[in-house]
Amino acid sequence: MESVFDRYREIIPDYKGFVESLHRPMPLHLRVNLLKISPAPLVERLKAKGISLIGVTEKDPSLLHAPHLESGGNLPEHALGYIHFQGLTSSIASLVLSPKPGCFALDMCASPGGKTAQLAQLMENTGLIVANEPVWKRNIPLSYNLTKLGVLNTVVTGYQAQEFPSKQRFDFILADVPCSSEGRFRFPEKRGWDRKTKGKLPALQKRIILRGFDLLKEKGVMVYSTCTYNPEENEGVVDFLLKERDAEVLTADPLFQSSPGLLCWEKEVYDKRLQRAVRFYPNQLDSVGFFMARIARRA
């Protein structure tokens, strides 16, 4: 069967291995919610129930793999907010942003709230997070998850991300934007945006990244991220920002094996600073495919 990703054959390392990885089920990862419990007692608690958990990196013991668990939504620990099931690469975005306790942060597209709660954890429930969700129906699961996970430093708003009010500036901004979600595709299931909708995404993403950058404080940091492989939604959007604003792409610690951002795609040539961006492929890190760029104002 011809892969739906053949257009990316030249840019994905070990393309054969990449396609093979898409035929494996998505592994189940979770984050221990440090606002309520520490990793060691949580691991022991689930071990007593016959559920084994494996740490994935010494740099963050709260990130765990549940190799023999198909679904954990019915676990009491999940209902109590001790754990939150989240793609491993999705968790990395908040770590790359790395907000500090007491800071002022904005999550531009926040629902269902996993990344927002992780930001609150990194900030030790201090400072203030504005969790913005443009789709009003998604505010319900967002508010529910934040409450369940014990998040106390967050307010929820419902602005269109590209039109977020510009009166306030932020120390840290997460722009995990709507995208074509190609990184979530696994065979035999194929799902995602229809072509008509997908074609409109880069224009929206460019408006969001511009507004996010304009909302940064002088020494603020923003992470732009997607769960897609499409360079038009990734490097193309960040390259647009670099042309429109006095922005810089910072180096990022990806924690796991990854690939650098692209410098060209088809007929497009991107700013050389895009090589500081990070791409995750499931044949390198068995999780959702992701793109991340850490951005700040130029000194």
C-alpha positions in Angstrom: 0.0 0.0 0.0 1.3 3.4 -1.0 1.8 5.5 2.1 -0.1 8.7 2.5 3.2 10.2 3.6 5.1 9.5 0.4 5.4 13.3 -0.3 7.7 13.4 2.8 9.9 10.6 1.6 12.9 12.9 1.1 12.7 14.7 4.5 12.0 11.9 6.9 15.1 10.0 8.2 14.8 6.3 7.6 11.5 6.6 5.7 11.1 2.8 5.5 11.4 2.6 9.3 9.0 5.5 9.6 6.3 3.7 7.6 6.8 0.5 9.6 6.4 2.4 12.8 2.9 3.6 11.7 1.7 0.0 11.7 2.4 -0.3 15.4 -0.2 0.8 17.9 0.3 4.1 19.6 2.0 3.5 23.0 0.3 4.7 26.2 2.2 7.4 28.1 1.1 9.3 31.1 2.3 12.1 33.3 2.2 11.9 37.1 0.5 15.0 38.3 3.1 16.4 40.8 0.5 18.9 42.1 -1.2 15.9 43.8 1.3 13.1 44.1 5.0 12.2 43.5 6.1 9.5 41.1 7.3 6.9 43.6 4.1 6.4 45.6 2.0 6.5 42.4 4.2 3.7 40.8 3.8 1.6 43.9 0.1 2.2 44.1 -0.4 1.0 40.5 2.1 -1.8 40.9 -0.1 -3.2 43.7 -2.9 -3.5 41.1 -0.7 -5.3 38.7 0.0 -2.3 36.5 3.7 -1.8 35.7 5.0 1.7 34.7 8.4 2.5 33.1 10.2 5.8 33.3 11.1 7.3 30.0 13.8 9.9 30.9 15.8 10.7 34.0 15.4 14.4 33.3 11.7 14.2 34.2 10.6 11.2 36.4 6.9 12.3 36.1 6.8 11.0 32.5 6.0 7.3 32.3 5.1 4.5 29.9 2.4 2.0 30.6 3.4 -0.9 28.3 0.7 -3.4 29.3 -2.2 -1.0 29.8 -4.6 -0.5 26.9 -6.7 2.3 28.5 -6.5 3.8 31.9 -9.6 6.1 31.8 -11.4 3.9 34.4 -8.6 4.0 37.0 -9.4 5.7 40.3 -6.0 7.4 40.0 -7.1 9.0 36.8 -10.4 10.2 38.3 -8.6 11.6 41.3 -6.2 13.6 39.1 -3.1 11.7 40.1 -2.2 10.9 36.5 -3.0 12.4 33.1 -2.7 10.3 29.9 -0.9 12.4 27.4 1.3 11.7 24.3 4.9 11.8 25.2 5.8 14.4 22.6 2.9 16.5 23.6 4.4 16.6 27.1 7.7 17.7 25.7 6.3 21.0 24.4 5.6 22.3 27.9 9.1 21.2 29.0 10.7 23.0 26.0 8.8 26.2 27.0 9.9 25.7 30.6 7.9 28.4 32.4 9.2 29.6 35.8 7.3 29.8 39.1 5.6 33.1 39.6 5.6 34.0 35.9 2.7 35.1 33.6 1.9 32.6 30.9 -0.6 32.1 28.1 -1.7 28.9 26.5 -3.3 30.1 23.3 -5.2 26.9 22.3 -5.6 25.2 25.6 -8.2 22.5 25.5 -8.4 19.7 26.7 -5.9 21.1 29.3 -3.1 18.6 29.5 -0.4 21.1 28.5 -1.9 23.8 30.6 -1.9 21.6 33.7 1.7 20.7 33.0 2.6 24.4 32.8 0.9 24.8 36.2 3.0 22.0 37.5 6.2 23.5 36.2 5.2 26.8 37.8 4.3 25.1 41.1 0.8 26.5 40.9 2.1 30.0 41.3 2.0 33.0 39.0 -0.9 33.1 36.5 -1.8 31.1 33.4 -4.4 32.3 30.9 -5.8 29.2 29.3 -7.4 30.4 26.1 -9.7 28.1 24.1 -11.4 29.5 20.9 -13.9 26.7 20.6 -16.5 27.3 23.3 -17.7 23.7 23.5 -14.1 22.7 24.3 -14.1 25.0 27.4 -16.1 22.3 29.3 -13.4 19.5 29.2 -10.7 22.2 29.7 -12.2 23.5 32.9 -13.1 20.0 34.1 -9.5 18.7 33.6 -7.9 21.8 35.3 -10.2 21.3 38.3 -9.5 17.5 38.5 -5.8 18.0 38.2 -5.8 20.6 41.1 -4.7 23.6 39.0 -5.2 26.8 41.0 -3.3 29.5 39.1 -5.3 29.5 35.9 -8.2 31.4 34.4 -10.0 30.3 31.2 -10.8 32.6 28.3 -12.5 32.1 24.9 -10.9 34.4 22.4 -10.0 33.5 18.9 -6.2 32.9 19.3 -5.3 35.2 16.4 -7.3 38.0 18.0 -6.3 37.6 21.6 -6.4 41.0 23.3 -3.1 42.8 23.0 -3.2 44.9 26.2 -1.2 42.4 28.3 2.2 40.9 27.7 3.4 37.5 28.8 6.6 35.9 30.0 5.8 32.5 28.4 3.4 31.6 25.6 2.5 28.2 24.3 1.0 28.2 20.7 0.0 24.6 20.1 -2.0 25.5 17.1 -4.8 23.7 15.2 -3.1 21.6 12.5 -3.7 18.7 10.1 -2.7 16.2 12.9 -0.7 14.0 10.6 1.5 13.0 13.6 -1.5 11.1 15.1 -2.0 8.9 12.1 -1.5 5.2 12.6 -2.5 2.4 10.2 -5.1 1.0 9.5 -6.9 4.0 10.9 -6.5 7.2 8.8 -8.2 10.3 10.1 -7.6 14.0 9.9 -8.7 17.3 8.3 -10.3 17.2 4.9 -8.2 18.8 2.1 -10.3 22.0 1.9 -9.9 22.6 5.6 -6.2 21.6 5.6 -5.4 24.1 2.9 -6.6 27.0 5.1 -4.5 26.0 8.1 -1.2 27.8 7.3 -3.0 31.1 6.9 -4.6 30.7 10.4 -1.4 29.5 11.9 0.5 32.5 10.6 -2.0 34.8 12.2 -1.8 33.0 15.5 2.1 33.0 15.6 2.2 36.7 14.8 -0.3 37.5 17.6 1.6 35.2 20.0 4.9 36.9 19.3 3.4 40.4 19.7 2.1 39.3 23.1 5.6 38.5 24.4 7.4 40.6 27.0 10.8 41.9 26.0 12.5 38.8 27.3 9.6 36.5 26.9 9.7 33.0 25.2 7.1 31.3 23.0 6.9 27.7 21.8 5.1 27.2 18.5 4.1 23.5 18.0 2.0 21.2 15.9 1.4 17.5 15.7 2.0 17.4 11.9 4.8 16.7 9.5 3.7 19.3 6.9 6.5 21.9 6.4 3.9 24.4 5.3 2.4 24.3 8.8 5.7 24.1 10.5 8.9 25.7 9.1 6.8 27.7 6.7 4.9 29.4 9.5 8.0 30.1 11.6 9.8 31.4 8.5 6.9 33.8 7.9 7.3 35.1 11.5 11.0 35.7 11.0 10.3 37.7 7.9 7.5 39.8 9.5 9.0 40.4 13.0 12.3 40.8 14.7 12.2 37.3 16.0 14.8 34.7 16.9 14.6 30.9 17.0 16.3 29.6 20.1 17.9 26.2 20.6 15.8 23.7 22.5 16.5 20.6 24.5 14.3 17.9 23.0 15.1 15.4 25.8 14.8 12.5 23.3 16.1 11.6 19.8 14.8 14.1 17.3 15.6 15.7 13.9 16.4 19.4 13.2 14.0 21.7 11.4 14.1 21.8 7.6 15.9 24.4 5.6 14.0 23.8 2.4 10.8 22.1 1.1 9.9 21.7 -2.5 10.5 25.2 -4.0 10.6 26.9 -0.6 13.9 27.9 1.1 13.7 28.7 4.8 15.7 30.8 7.1 18.8 28.9 8.3 17.8 29.4 11.9 15.0 26.9 11.3 17.5 24.1 11.9 17.2 25.0 15.6 13.6 23.8 15.5 12.8 20.2 16.5 11.0 17.4 14.6 9.9 14.2 16.2 9.1 11.1 14.1 7.6 7.9 15.5 10.5 5.8 14.2 12.8 7.9 16.4 10.5 8.3 19.4 7.5 6.1 19.5 4.8 8.7 20.1 2.8 11.3 18.2 4.8 13.0 15.5 5.5 16.6 16.5 7.2 19.9 15.5 8.4 22.5 18.0 10.2 25.9 17.6 11.3 27.9 20.7 11.1 31.6 19.8 12.0 34.9 21.4 12.6 38.5 20.5 16.0 39.3 19.0 18.5 40.9 21.4 
